[in-house]
């Protein structure tokens, strides 16, 4: 069950510009943002979350609600496609976050590559005892180099 606030939709409220809410208990009767009375809509909150991840277009959301009422088979077919699309987006986002180098000591992503100039100065100053020979990154949090 989801809730709908006409005033939030009309005024394009910052908290929910579509006017559709899926996180409120059934006992909540009025919108906490504007005080307007909610209208309960028989629609799965999980599906609204998926649809809103793809689009906040009110007409699209309303069309999906109507499609669920009129033709449940076509609705489920479309929702299946949307679920796959959202899952693929999440997997892509996960891949991107896994490709960010992290400090092996503290796990921070606040790192930078050691420049050639910085490495050369260290080698000139300390010779073979330089800690920057064969190192690529430096952590800006714990100062570890690797």
Residue, then its C-alpha position, 0 to 999 in steps of 0.5 A: x500500500x502506498x500513499x498519495x498527497x495531491x498537494x505535494x504533487x501540485x506544488x512539486x514538494x522537495x521531499x517528494x515531487x511525484x506526491x507518492x509515498x511508500x514509507x509511511x505506516x497505514x495509520x498515518x493519515x496526513x502528509x507530514x510535509x504539508x498536512x494534506x490528507x493522504x489517499x491510500x493506493x493499492x500498489x506495492x511499495x517495492x514496485x513504486x521504489x523501482x519505478x521512482x529509481x527509473x523516473x519521477x515522472x508523475x504521468x509514468x507512475x500514474x500509468x503504471x498504477x492504472x496498468x496494474x489495475x487494468x492488465x496485471x499480466x502486462x504490468x508484471x511483464x513491464x515490472x520484470x524488465x524494470x527490475x532487471x534494469x535497476x539490478x543492472x544499474x546497481x551492479x554497474x555502480x558496484x563495479x565502479x565503486x570496486x575499481x577505486x583504489x583503497x589504502x591497504x593499511x586503513x582502507x581510505x580512498x583519500x589517496x593520490x599517485x606519487x608524482x615522478x618529481x616527488x619520487x626523484x627528490x626522495x631518491x636524490x635525498x635518500x638514495x637507495x634508502x628512499x621509501x618511494x622506490x617502487x611505490x605508486x600511491x600515497x594515502x593522505x590519511x595514514x601516509x602509507x605508501x605502496 
